[in-house]
């Protein structure tokens, strides 16, 4: 009898102790850990927040690239009389633009592509180039090719300067210098490209700025890539001639566009 009472007492004590603790024995019908089920929504929320942050960073990088293109365009337009304090204004009537009109890409569509004062049409190339610049900047960051960012900025500035005035300033090459220290160089290819094009320019019209840009591309990207860029730039010139019937071309903008296209193709293939 004493043994039975002792057994019942000890069993009741063990049951009471198990109820007082938070330890749960998983049943056979529900093999999933209850703690994981309880914390699963938290993991889902954290995952969604990480995805949101990722795309927010991509969007920020894209907008930064578009802003850099817009800034380089202003520098090329004002160089060498650069005034960092000047306000953006309409190219036709000189009216100071409001804050929402200078937003890259979006400002063009907010104003319907027209100046609200003089009603002149704004060239669609402005938002298009900002969009392409933002995508290129994002691609360089995404692929980790940070060394090519100075080259990208320098080429854009050279392209805008040549498009506006038909010549380039040698001081612009300083922007490209960091890339020379961060990438392997093809010195012999650059010298060969420069000498061959210099000889060709004696018989055919070929600007010295074009020769210098092609030599820089050959120095950084190699001879074969530069030949692809030159070929594509010539094709773009031919397409422009078919539409506009122009006899002369400012070639550096076509070289810049061809460089971006070739880089994109090579990046997708890799």
KOLKE-87461 format. One line per field, with one value per atom (N, C-alpha, C): residue in one letter; atom name; x, y negated, z. Coordinates in steps of 0.2 Angstrom, whole numbers. Each point is the difference from the previous one (the first is absolute). Layout:
residues N
type: [A / ...]
atom: [CA / ...]
c1: [X / ...]
c2: [Y / ...]
c3: [Z / ...]
***
This chain:
residues 270
type: [X / X / X / X / X / X / X / X / X / X / X / X / X / X / X / X / X / X / X / X / X / X / X / X / X / X / X / X / X / X / X / X / X / X / X / X / X / X / X / X / X / X / X / X / X / X / X / X / X / X / X / X / X / X / X / X / X / X / X / X / X / X / X / X / X / X / X / X / X / X / X / X / X / X / X / X / X / X / X / X / X / X / X / X / X / X / X / X / X / X / X / X / X / X / X / X / X / X / X / X / X / X / X / X / X / X / X / X / X / X / X / X / X / X / X / X / X / X / X / X / X / X / X / X / X / X / X / X / X / X / X / X / X / X / X / X / X / X / X / X / X / X / X / X / X / X / X / X / X / X / X / X / X / X / X / X / X / X / X / X / X / X / X / X / X / X / X / X / X / X / X / X / X / X / X / X / X / X / X / X / X / X / X / X / X / X / X / X / X / X / X / X / X / X / X / X / X / X / X / X / X / X / X / X / X / X / X / X / X / X / X / X / X / X / X / X / X / X / X / X / X / X / X / X / X / X / X / X / X / X / X / X / X / X / X / X / X / X / X / X / X / X / X / X / X / X / X / X / X / X / X / X / X / X / X / X / X / X / X / X / X / X / X / X / X / X / X / X / X / X / X / X / X / X / X / X / X / X / X / X / X / X / X / X / X / X / X / X / X / X / X / X / X / X / X / X / X / X / X / X / X / X / X / X / X / X / X / X / X / X / X / X / X / X / X / X / X / X / X / X / X / X / X / X / X / X / X / X / X / X / X / X / X / X / X / X / X / X / X / X / X / X / X / X / X / X / X / X / X / X / X / X / X / X / X / X / X / X / X / X / X / X / X / X / X / X / X / X / X / X / X / X / X / X / X / X / X / X / X / X / X / X / X / X / X / X / X / X / X / X / X / X / X / X / X / X / X / X / X / X / X / X / X / X / X / X / X / X / X / X / X / X / X / X / X / X / X / X / X / X / X / X / X / X / X / X / X / X / X / X / X / X / X / X / X / X / X / X / X / X / X / X / X / X / X / X / X / X / X / X / X / X / X / X / X / X / X / X / X / X / X / X / X / X / X / X / X / X / X / X / X / X / X / X / X / X / X / X / X / X / X / X / X / X / X / X / X / X / X / X / X / X / X / X / X / X / X / X / X / X / X / X / X / X / X / X / X / X / X / X / X / X / X / X / X / X / X / X / X / X / X / X / X / X / X / X / X / X / X / X / X / X / X / X / X / X / X / X / X / X / X / X / X / X / X / X / X / X / X / X / X / X / X / X / X / X / X / X / X / X / X / X / X / X / X / X / X / X / X / X / X / X / X / X / X / X / X / X / X / X / X / X / X / X / X / X / X / X / X / X / X / X / X / X / X / X / X / X / X / X / X / X / X / X / X / X / X / X / X / X / X / X / X / X / X / X / X / X / X / X / X / X / X / X / X / X / X / X / X / X / X / X / X / X / X / X / X / X / X / X / X / X / X / X / X / X / X / X / X / X / X / X / X / X / X / X / X / X / X / X / X / X / X / X / X / X / X / X / X / X / X / X / X / X / X / X / X / X / X / X / X / X / X / X / X / X / X / X / X / X / X / X / X / X / X / X / X / X / X / X / X / X / X / X / X / X / X / X / X / X / X / X / X / X / X / X / X / X / X / X / X / X / X / X / X / X / X / X / X / X / X / X / X / X / X / X / X / X / X / X / X / X / X / X / X / X / X / X / X / X / X / X / X / X / X / X / X / X / X / X / X / X / X / X / X / X / X / X / X / X / X / X / X / X / X / X / X / X / X / X / X / X / X / X / X / X / X / X / X / X / X / X / X / X / X / X / X / X / X / X / X / X / X / X / X / X / X / X / X / X]
atom: [N / CA / C / N / CA / C / N / CA / C / N / CA / C / N / CA / C / N / CA / C / N / CA / C / N / CA / C / N / CA / C / N / CA / C / N / CA / C / N / CA / C / N / CA / C / N / CA / C / N / CA / C / N / CA / C / N / CA / C / N / CA / C / N / CA / C / N / CA / C / N / CA / C / N / CA / C / N / CA / C / N / CA / C / N / CA / C / N / CA / C / N / CA / C / N / CA / C / N / CA / C / N / CA / C / N / CA / C / N / CA / C / N / CA / C / N / CA / C / N / CA / C / N / CA / C / N / CA / C / N / CA / C / N / CA / C / N / CA / C / N / CA / C / N / CA / C / N / CA / C / N / CA / C / N / CA / C / N / CA / C / N / CA / C / N / CA / C / N / CA / C / N / CA / C / N / CA / C / N / CA / C / N / CA / C / N / CA / C / N / CA / C / N / CA / C / N / CA / C / N / CA / C / N / CA / C / N / CA / C / N / CA / C / N / CA / C / N / CA / C / N / CA / C / N / CA / C / N / CA / C / N / CA / C / N / CA / C / N / CA / C / N / CA / C / N / CA / C / N / CA / C / N / CA / C / N / CA / C / N / CA / C / N / CA / C / N / CA / C / N / CA / C / N / CA / C / N / CA / C / N / CA / C / N / CA / C / N / CA / C / N / CA / C / N / CA / C / N / CA / C / N / CA / C / N / CA / C / N / CA / C / N / CA / C / N / CA / C / N / CA / C / N / CA / C / N / CA / C / N / CA / C / N / CA / C / N / CA / C / N / CA / C / N / CA / C / N / CA / C / N / CA / C / N / CA / C / N / CA / C / N / CA / C / N / CA / C / N / CA / C / N / CA / C / N / CA / C / N / CA / C / N / CA / C / N / CA / C / N / CA / C / N / CA / C / N / CA / C / N / CA / C / N / CA / C / N / CA / C / N / CA / C / N / CA / C / N / CA / C / N / CA / C / N / CA / C / N / CA / C / N / CA / C / N / CA / C / N / CA / C / N / CA / C / N / CA / C / N / CA / C / N / CA / C / N / CA / C / N / CA / C / N / CA / C / N / CA / C / N / CA / C / N / CA / C / N / CA / C / N / CA / C / N / CA / C / N / CA / C / N / CA / C / N / CA / C / N / CA / C / N / CA / C / N / CA / C / N / CA / C / N / CA / C / N / CA / C / N / CA / C / N / CA / C / N / CA / C / N / CA / C / N / CA / C / N / CA / C / N / CA / C / N / CA / C / N / CA / C / N / CA / C / N / CA / C / N / CA / C / N / CA / C / N / CA / C / N / CA / C / N / CA / C / N / CA / C / N / CA / C / N / CA / C / N / CA / C / N / CA / C / N / CA / C / N / CA / C / N / CA / C / N / CA / C / N / CA / C / N / CA / C / N / CA / C / N / CA / C / N / CA / C / N / CA / C / N / CA / C / N / CA / C / N / CA / C / N / CA / C / N / CA / C / N / CA / C / N / CA / C / N / CA / C / N / CA / C / N / CA / C / N / CA / C / N / CA / C / N / CA / C / N / CA / C / N / CA / C / N / CA / C / N / CA / C / N / CA / C / N / CA / C / N / CA / C / N / CA / C / N / CA / C / N / CA / C / N / CA / C / N / CA / C / N / CA / C / N / CA / C / N / CA / C / N / CA / C / N / CA / C / N / CA / C / N / CA / C / N / CA / C / N / CA / C / N / CA / C / N / CA / C / N / CA / C / N / CA / C / N / CA / C / N / CA / C / N / CA / C / N / CA / C / N / CA / C / N / CA / C / N / CA / C / N / CA / C / N / CA / C / N / CA / C / N / CA / C / N / CA / C / N / CA / C / N / CA / C / N / CA / C / N / CA / C / N / CA / C / N / CA / C / N / CA / C / N / CA / C / N / CA / C / N / CA / C / N / CA / C / N / CA / C / N / CA / C / N / CA / C / N / CA / C / N / CA / C / N / CA / C / N / CA / C / N / CA / C / N / CA / C / N / CA / C / N / CA / C / N / CA / C / N / CA / C / N / CA / C / N / CA / C / N / CA / C / N / CA / C / N / CA / C / N / CA / C / N / CA / C / N / CA / C / N / CA / C / N / CA / C / N / CA / C / N / CA / C / N / CA / C / N / CA / C / N / CA / C / N / CA / C / N / CA / C]
c1: [4 / -4 / 4 / 5 / 5 / 4 / 1 / 3 / -4 / -7 / -4 / -1 / -1 / -1 / 6 / 6 / 6 / 1 / -3 / 0 / -4 / -7 / -4 / 2 / 3 / 2 / 6 / 5 / 5 / -2 / -5 / -3 / -3 / -4 / -4 / 5 / 6 / 5 / 3 / 2 / 3 / -5 / -6 / -5 / 0 / 0 / 0 / 6 / 6 / 6 / 0 / -3 / 0 / -4 / -6 / -4 / 3 / 4 / 3 / 6 / 2 / 6 / -3 / 4 / -2 / 2 / 2 / 3 / -6 / -1 / -5 / 2 / -3 / 2 / -4 / 3 / -3 / -4 / -7 / -4 / 2 / -2 / 1 / -4 / -6 / -4 / 3 / 5 / 3 / 7 / 4 / 7 / 4 / -3 / 4 / 1 / 6 / 1 / -4 / -3 / -5 / 3 / 7 / 4 / 1 / 1 / 1 / -6 / -6 / -6 / -2 / 2 / -1 / 4 / 6 / 5 / 0 / -4 / 1 / -3 / -5 / -2 / 5 / 4 / 5 / 6 / 2 / 4 / -2 / -7 / -3 / 0 / -1 / 0 / 7 / 5 / 7 / 2 / -2 / 2 / -3 / -6 / -4 / 4 / 2 / 3 / 7 / 4 / 6 / -1 / -5 / -1 / -2 / -4 / -2 / 6 / 5 / 6 / 4 / 1 / 4 / -3 / -6 / -3 / 1 / -1 / 1 / 7 / 5 / 7 / 1 / -3 / 1 / -3 / -6 / -4 / 4 / 3 / 5 / 6 / 3 / 6 / -2 / -6 / -3 / -1 / -3 / -1 / 7 / 4 / 7 / 3 / 0 / 3 / -3 / -7 / -3 / 1 / 1 / 2 / 7 / 5 / 7 / 0 / -4 / -1 / -2 / -5 / -3 / 5 / 4 / 5 / 6 / 2 / 5 / -2 / -6 / -3 / 1 / -2 / 1 / 7 / 5 / 7 / 2 / -2 / 2 / -3 / -6 / -3 / 4 / 2 / 3 / 7 / 4 / 7 / 3 / 5 / 4 / -3 / -5 / -3 / -5 / 2 / -4 / -2 / -6 / -2 / -5 / 3 / -3 / -6 / -1 / -5 / -6 / 1 / -6 / -6 / -5 / -7 / -1 / -3 / -2 / -6 / 1 / -5 / -2 / -5 / -2 / 5 / 2 / 4 / -2 / -7 / -3 / -2 / -3 / -2 / 4 / 4 / 4 / -3 / -7 / -3 / 3 / 0 / 3 / -5 / 2 / -4 / -2 / -6 / -2 / 3 / -1 / 3 / -2 / -7 / -2 / 2 / 2 / 1 / 8 / 4 / 7 / 0 / -5 / 1 / 1 / 6 / 2 / -6 / -1 / -5 / -7 / -2 / -7 / -2 / 5 / -1 / -3 / 3 / -2 / -8 / -2 / -7 / -5 / 3 / -4 / -2 / 4 / -1 / -3 / -1 / -2 / 5 / 6 / 6 / 0 / -4 / 0 / 2 / 3 / 1 / -6 / -2 / -6 / 0 / 5 / 0 / 0 / 5 / 0 / -3 / -2 / -4 / 5 / 6 / 5 / 0 / 1 / 1 / 7 / 0 / 7 / 2 / 6 / 2 / 0 / -3 / -1 / 6 / 6 / 6 / 2 / -2 / 2 / -2 / -7 / -2 / 3 / 0 / 3 / 7 / 4 / 7 / 1 / -4 / 0 / -3 / -5 / -2 / 6 / 3 / 5 / 6 / 2 / 5 / -1 / -7 / -2 / 1 / -2 / 0 / 8 / 4 / 7 / 3 / -1 / 3 / -2 / -7 / -2 / 3 / 1 / 3 / 7 / 4 / 7 / 0 / -4 / 0 / -2 / -5 / -3 / 5 / 4 / 5 / 7 / 0 / 6 / 6 / -1 / 5 / 1 / 2 / 0 / 6 / 5 / 6 / -2 / -6 / -2 / -4 / -2 / -4 / 3 / 7 / 3 / 0 / 1 / 0 / -6 / -6 / -6 / -2 / 2 / -2 / 4 / 7 / 4 / -3 / -2 / -2 / -7 / -4 / -6 / 1 / 5 / 1 / 4 / 4 / 3 / -5 / -5 / -5 / -5 / -2 / -4 / 4 / 6 / 5 / 0 / 2 / 0 / -6 / -6 / -7 / -1 / 2 / -2 / 4 / 7 / 5 / 4 / 0 / 4 / 7 / 2 / 7 / 0 / 6 / 0 / 6 / -1 / 6 / 4 / 7 / 4 / 0 / -2 / -1 / -5 / -5 / -5 / 3 / 5 / 3 / 2 / 1 / 2 / -5 / -7 / -5 / 1 / 3 / 1 / 6 / 5 / 6 / -1 / -5 / 0 / -1 / -4 / 0 / 6 / 5 / 7 / 3 / -1 / 4 / -4 / -6 / -4 / -1 / 2 / -1 / 6 / 1 / 6 / 0 / 6 / 1 / 3 / -2 / 2 / 4 / 6 / 4 / 2 / 2 / 2 / -6 / -6 / -6 / -1 / 0 / -1 / 4 / 7 / 5 / -2 / -1 / -1 / -7 / -5 / -6 / 1 / 4 / 1 / 4 / 5 / 4 / -3 / -4 / -4 / -5 / -4 / -5 / 3 / 6 / 3 / 2 / 3 / 2 / -7 / -5 / -6 / -3 / 1 / -3 / 4 / 5 / 4 / -3 / -4 / -3 / -8 / -3 / -7 / -1 / -6 / -2 / -1 / 4 / -1 / 3 / -5 / 2 / 5 / 5 / 5 / -4 / -5 / -4 / -3 / -2 / -2 / 5 / 6 / 6 / 2 / 0 / 2 / -5 / -7 / -5 / 1 / 1 / 1 / 7 / 5 / 6 / -1 / -4 / -2 / -4 / -5 / -4 / 5 / 4 / 5 / 4 / 2 / 5 / -4 / -6 / -4 / -3 / -4 / -4 / 3 / 6 / 3 / -1 / 4 / -1 / -6 / -2 / -6 / -6 / -1 / -6 / -1 / 6 / 0 / -2 / 2 / -2 / -7 / -3 / -8 / -3 / 3 / -3 / 0 / 6 / 0 / -4 / -1 / -5 / -7 / -2 / -7 / -1 / 5 / -1 / 0 / 3 / -1 / -6 / -3 / -7 / -5 / 1 / -5 / 1 / 6 / 0 / -3 / 0 / -3 / -8 / -2 / -7 / -3 / 4 / -1 / 0 / 4 / 1 / -6 / -3 / -6 / -6 / 0 / -6 / 1 / 6 / 1 / 4 / 4 / 4 / 5 / 3 / 6 / 6 / 4 / 7 / 5 / 0 / 5 / -3 / 4 / -3 / 5 / -3 / 4 / 0 / 6 / 1 / 0 / 2 / 1 / -7 / -5 / -7 / -1 / 1 / -1 / 4 / 7 / 4 / -2 / -3 / -2 / -6 / -5 / -6 / 2 / 5 / 2 / 4 / 4 / 3 / -5 / -5 / -5 / -4 / -1 / -3 / 4 / 6 / 5 / 1 / 1 / 1 / -6 / -6 / -6 / 0 / 1 / 0 / 6 / 6 / 5 / -2 / -4 / -2 / -5 / -5 / -5 / 3 / 5 / 3 / 4 / 3 / 4 / -5]
c2: [6 / -6 / -6 / 0 / -6 / -1 / 6 / -1 / -3 / 2 / -3 / -7 / -2 / -7 / -4 / 3 / -4 / 0 / 5 / -1 / -5 / 0 / -5 / -7 / -1 / -7 / -2 / 4 / -2 / -1 / 3 / -1 / -7 / -1 / -7 / -5 / 1 / -5 / -2 / 6 / -1 / -3 / 1 / -3 / -8 / -1 / -7 / -4 / 3 / -3 / -1 / 5 / -1 / -5 / -2 / -5 / -7 / 0 / -6 / -3 / 5 / -2 / -1 / -3 / -2 / 5 / 6 / 5 / 4 / 0 / 4 / 6 / 5 / 6 / 0 / 0 / 0 / 7 / -1 / 6 / 3 / 6 / 3 / -3 / -3 / -3 / -7 / -3 / -6 / 0 / 3 / 0 / -6 / -6 / -6 / -3 / -3 / -3 / -6 / 0 / -6 / -7 / 0 / -6 / -3 / 5 / -3 / -3 / 4 / -3 / -7 / -1 / -6 / -6 / 2 / -5 / -1 / 5 / -1 / -6 / -3 / -7 / -5 / 0 / -5 / 1 / 6 / 2 / -3 / 1 / -2 / -8 / -3 / -8 / -2 / 3 / -2 / 1 / 6 / 1 / -5 / -2 / -5 / -7 / -1 / -7 / 0 / 6 / 0 / -1 / 3 / -1 / -7 / -3 / -7 / -4 / 1 / -4 / 1 / 6 / 2 / -4 / 0 / -4 / -8 / -2 / -7 / -2 / 4 / -2 / 0 / 5 / 0 / -7 / -1 / -6 / -7 / 0 / -6 / 0 / 5 / 0 / -2 / 2 / -2 / -7 / -3 / -7 / -4 / 3 / -4 / 0 / 5 / 1 / -6 / 0 / -5 / -7 / -1 / -7 / -2 / 5 / -1 / -2 / 4 / -2 / -7 / -2 / -7 / -5 / 2 / -5 / 0 / 5 / 0 / -4 / 1 / -4 / -7 / -3 / -7 / -2 / 4 / -2 / -1 / 5 / 0 / -6 / -2 / -6 / -7 / 0 / -6 / 0 / 5 / 0 / -4 / -4 / -1 / -5 / -3 / -5 / 3 / 4 / 4 / -4 / -1 / -3 / 5 / 2 / 6 / -3 / -7 / -3 / -2 / 1 / -2 / 4 / -3 / 4 / 3 / 6 / 2 / -4 / -1 / -4 / 3 / -3 / 2 / -2 / 4 / -2 / -5 / -1 / -4 / -7 / 0 / -7 / -2 / 5 / -2 / 0 / 2 / 1 / 5 / -2 / 4 / 6 / 6 / 6 / 1 / 3 / 1 / 7 / 2 / 6 / 6 / 1 / 6 / 0 / -5 / 0 / 3 / 0 / 2 / 7 / 4 / 6 / 5 / 4 / 4 / 4 / 0 / 5 / -3 / 0 / -1 / -7 / -5 / -7 / -1 / 4 / -1 / 2 / 5 / 2 / -4 / -3 / -4 / -6 / -3 / -6 / 2 / 6 / 2 / -2 / 0 / -1 / -7 / -5 / -7 / -5 / -5 / -6 / -3 / -1 / -3 / -7 / -3 / -7 / -2 / 3 / -2 / 5 / 6 / 6 / 3 / -1 / 3 / 8 / 4 / 7 / 2 / 4 / 2 / 6 / 0 / 6 / 7 / 5 / 6 / 4 / -2 / 3 / -1 / -6 / -1 / 6 / 1 / 6 / 6 / 1 / 7 / 1 / -5 / 1 / 1 / -4 / 1 / 8 / 2 / 7 / 5 / -1 / 5 / -1 / -6 / -1 / 4 / -1 / 3 / 8 / 3 / 7 / 2 / -4 / 2 / 0 / -5 / -1 / 6 / 2 / 5 / 7 / 1 / 6 / 0 / -5 / 0 / 1 / -2 / 1 / 8 / 2 / 7 / 5 / -1 / 4 / -1 / -5 / -1 / -3 / -3 / -3 / -7 / -1 / -7 / -4 / 4 / -3 / -4 / 2 / -3 / -6 / -2 / -6 / -6 / -1 / -7 / 0 / 6 / 0 / -1 / 2 / -1 / -8 / -3 / -7 / -4 / 2 / -4 / 0 / 6 / 1 / -4 / 0 / -4 / -7 / -3 / -7 / -2 / 5 / -1 / 0 / 4 / 1 / -7 / -2 / -6 / -6 / -1 / -5 / 0 / 5 / 1 / -2 / 3 / -1 / -8 / -3 / -7 / -5 / 1 / -4 / 2 / 7 / 3 / 1 / -1 / 1 / 2 / 2 / 2 / -3 / -1 / -3 / 6 / 0 / 5 / 1 / -6 / 1 / 5 / 2 / 5 / 7 / 1 / 7 / 1 / -5 / 1 / 4 / 0 / 4 / 7 / 2 / 7 / 3 / -4 / 2 / 6 / 0 / 5 / 7 / 0 / 7 / 3 / -5 / 3 / 3 / -2 / 3 / 6 / 2 / 5 / 6 / -1 / 5 / 2 / 6 / 2 / -4 / -3 / -4 / 4 / -3 / 3 / -5 / -2 / -5 / 0 / 6 / 1 / -1 / 3 / -1 / -8 / -3 / -8 / -3 / 1 / -3 / 2 / 6 / 2 / -3 / -1 / -3 / -7 / -4 / -7 / -1 / 4 / -2 / 2 / 5 / 2 / -5 / -2 / -5 / -7 / -2 / -6 / 0 / 6 / 0 / 0 / 3 / 0 / -8 / -3 / -7 / -5 / 2 / -4 / 0 / 5 / 1 / -2 / 3 / -1 / -4 / -3 / -5 / 4 / -1 / 4 / -4 / -2 / -5 / 3 / -4 / 2 / 3 / -3 / 2 / 7 / 2 / 7 / 5 / -2 / 4 / 1 / -5 / 1 / 4 / -1 / 4 / 8 / 1 / 7 / 3 / -4 / 2 / 2 / -4 / 1 / 6 / 1 / 7 / 6 / -1 / 6 / 1 / -5 / 0 / 4 / -1 / 3 / 6 / 0 / 6 / 5 / -2 / 5 / -2 / 3 / -2 / 3 / 6 / 4 / -4 / -1 / -4 / -7 / -3 / -7 / 1 / 5 / 1 / 1 / 4 / 1 / -7 / -4 / -6 / -5 / 0 / -4 / 2 / 6 / 3 / -2 / 1 / -2 / -7 / -4 / -8 / -2 / 3 / -1 / 2 / 5 / 3 / -5 / -3 / -5 / -6 / -2 / -6 / 1 / 6 / 1 / 0 / 3 / -1 / -7 / -4 / -7 / -4 / 2 / -3 / 2 / 6 / 2 / -4 / -2 / -4 / -8 / -2 / -8 / -2 / 5 / -2 / -5 / 1 / -5 / 2 / -5 / 2 / 1 / -3 / 0 / 2 / 4 / 2 / -2 / -1 / -1 / 7 / 3 / 8 / 2 / -4 / 3 / 2 / -4 / 3 / 7 / 1 / 7 / 5 / -2 / 5 / 1 / -5 / 1 / 5 / -1 / 4 / 7 / 1 / 7 / 3 / -4 / 3 / 3 / -3 / 2 / 6 / 0 / 6 / 6 / 0 / 5 / 3 / -5 / 2 / 4 / -2 / 4 / 7 / 0 / 7 / 4 / -2 / 4 / 2 / -4 / 1 / 6 / -1 / 6 / 6 / 0 / 6 / 4 / -4 / 2 / 3]
c3: [0 / 0 / 0 / 4 / 0 / -6 / -3 / -7 / -5 / 0 / -5 / 1 / 7 / 1 / -2 / 1 / -2 / -8 / -3 / -8 / -2 / 3 / -2 / 1 / 6 / 2 / -5 / -1 / -4 / -7 / -3 / -7 / 0 / 5 / 0 / 1 / 3 / 1 / -7 / -4 / -6 / -5 / 0 / -4 / 1 / 6 / 2 / -2 / 1 / -2 / -8 / -4 / -7 / -2 / 3 / -1 / 1 / 5 / 2 / -4 / -5 / -4 / -7 / -5 / -6 / -6 / 3 / -5 / -3 / -6 / -3 / -4 / 0 / -3 / -7 / -6 / -6 / -1 / -2 / -2 / -6 / -1 / -6 / -6 / 1 / -5 / -3 / 4 / -2 / 2 / -5 / 1 / -1 / -2 / -1 / 7 / 1 / 6 / 1 / 6 / 2 / 0 / 2 / 1 / -7 / -5 / -7 / -3 / 2 / -3 / 3 / 6 / 4 / -3 / -2 / -2 / -8 / -4 / -7 / -3 / 3 / -3 / 1 / 5 / 1 / -5 / -2 / -5 / -7 / -1 / -6 / -1 / 6 / 0 / -2 / 4 / -1 / -8 / -3 / -7 / -4 / 1 / -4 / 1 / 6 / 1 / -4 / 0 / -3 / -8 / -3 / -7 / -1 / 4 / -1 / 0 / 5 / 1 / -7 / -2 / -6 / -6 / -1 / -6 / 1 / 6 / 2 / -2 / 2 / -2 / -7 / -4 / -7 / -3 / 2 / -2 / 2 / 6 / 2 / -5 / -1 / -5 / -7 / -2 / -7 / 0 / 5 / 0 / 1 / 4 / 0 / -6 / -4 / -7 / -4 / 0 / -4 / 2 / 6 / 3 / -3 / 0 / -2 / -7 / -4 / -7 / -1 / 3 / 0 / 2 / 5 / 2 / -5 / -3 / -5 / -6 / -1 / -6 / 1 / 6 / 2 / -1 / 3 / 0 / -7 / -5 / -7 / -3 / 2 / -3 / 2 / 6 / 3 / 0 / -2 / 1 / -6 / 2 / 6 / 5 / -2 / 5 / 4 / 5 / 4 / 7 / 1 / 6 / 4 / 5 / 4 / 4 / 1 / 3 / -4 / -7 / -4 / 0 / -1 / 0 / -7 / -1 / -6 / -3 / -7 / -3 / -7 / -3 / -6 / -6 / -4 / -6 / -4 / -1 / -4 / 2 / 6 / 3 / 6 / 3 / 5 / 7 / 0 / 7 / 4 / 7 / 5 / 1 / 0 / 0 / 7 / 2 / 6 / 2 / 7 / 2 / -3 / -2 / -3 / -7 / -3 / -7 / -1 / 5 / -1 / 3 / 2 / 2 / -6 / 0 / -6 / -2 / -7 / -3 / 1 / 7 / 2 / -2 / 1 / -2 / -7 / -4 / -7 / -1 / 3 / -1 / 5 / 5 / 4 / -4 / -4 / -4 / -7 / -1 / -7 / -5 / 2 / -5 / -3 / 4 / -3 / 6 / -2 / 5 / 2 / 6 / 2 / -1 / -2 / -1 / -8 / -4 / -7 / -4 / 3 / -4 / -5 / 0 / -5 / 2 / -5 / 1 / 3 / 5 / 3 / -4 / -1 / -4 / 4 / -3 / 3 / 2 / -3 / 1 / 7 / 3 / 7 / 5 / 1 / 4 / -2 / -7 / -2 / 2 / -1 / 2 / 8 / 3 / 8 / 2 / -4 / 1 / -2 / -5 / -2 / 5 / 2 / 5 / 6 / 2 / 7 / -1 / -5 / -1 / -1 / -3 / -1 / 7 / 4 / 6 / 5 / 0 / 3 / -2 / -6 / -3 / 3 / 0 / 2 / 8 / 3 / 8 / 1 / -4 / 1 / -2 / -5 / -2 / 4 / 4 / 4 / -4 / -6 / -4 / 2 / 6 / 3 / -4 / -2 / -3 / -6 / -4 / -6 / 1 / 6 / 1 / -2 / 2 / -3 / -7 / -4 / -7 / -3 / 3 / -2 / 1 / 6 / 1 / -5 / -1 / -5 / -7 / -2 / -7 / -1 / 5 / -1 / 0 / 4 / 0 / -7 / -3 / -6 / -6 / 1 / -5 / 0 / 6 / 0 / -3 / 2 / -2 / -8 / -3 / -7 / -3 / 3 / -3 / 0 / 5 / 1 / -5 / 1 / -3 / -6 / -1 / -5 / 1 / 7 / 2 / 7 / 3 / 7 / 3 / 7 / 3 / 3 / -1 / 3 / 8 / 3 / 8 / 1 / -4 / 1 / 1 / -3 / 1 / 7 / 5 / 7 / 3 / -2 / 3 / -1 / -5 / -2 / 4 / 2 / 3 / 6 / 4 / 5 / -3 / -5 / -4 / -2 / -2 / -2 / 5 / 7 / 5 / 3 / -2 / 3 / -5 / -6 / -5 / -4 / -3 / -3 / -7 / -2 / -6 / -6 / -6 / -6 / -3 / 2 / -2 / -8 / -2 / -7 / -5 / 3 / -5 / 0 / 5 / 0 / -5 / 1 / -5 / -7 / -1 / -7 / -3 / 4 / -2 / -1 / 4 / -1 / -6 / -2 / -5 / -7 / 0 / -6 / -2 / 5 / -1 / -2 / 3 / -2 / -7 / -2 / -7 / -5 / 2 / -4 / 0 / 5 / 1 / -5 / -3 / -4 / -7 / -2 / -6 / 0 / 6 / 1 / 6 / 0 / 5 / 7 / 5 / 6 / 5 / 5 / 5 / 5 / 3 / 5 / 6 / 2 / 6 / -1 / -6 / -1 / 0 / -2 / 0 / 8 / 4 / 7 / 4 / -2 / 4 / -2 / -7 / -2 / 3 / 1 / 3 / 7 / 4 / 7 / 0 / -4 / 0 / -1 / -5 / -1 / 6 / 3 / 6 / 6 / 1 / 5 / -1 / -6 / -2 / -5 / -3 / -4 / -8 / -4 / -7 / -3 / 1 / -3 / 2 / 6 / 3 / -3 / -1 / -3 / -7 / -4 / -7 / -1 / 5 / 0 / 1 / 5 / 2 / -7 / -3 / -6 / -5 / -1 / -6 / 2 / 6 / 2 / 0 / 1 / 0 / -7 / -5 / -7 / -3 / 3 / -2 / 2 / 6 / 3 / -4 / -2 / -5 / -6 / -3 / -6 / 0 / 6 / 1 / 1 / 3 / 1 / -7 / -4 / -7 / -4 / 1 / -4 / 2 / 6 / 2 / -1 / 1 / 0 / -6 / -3 / -6 / 2 / 6 / 2 / -3 / -2 / -3 / 5 / 6 / 5 / 6 / 5 / 6 / 6 / 5 / 6 / 3 / 0 / 0 / 7 / 5 / 7 / 3 / -1 / 3 / -3 / -6 / -3 / 4 / 1 / 3 / 7 / 4 / 7 / 0 / -5 / 0 / -2 / -5 / -2 / 6 / 4 / 5 / 5 / 2 / 4 / -2 / -7 / -3 / 0 / -2 / 0 / 7 / 5 / 7 / 3 / -2 / 2 / -3 / -7 / -3 / 3 / 2 / 3 / 7 / 3 / 7 / 0 / -5 / 0 / -2 / -4 / -3 / 6 / 4 / 6 / 6]
***
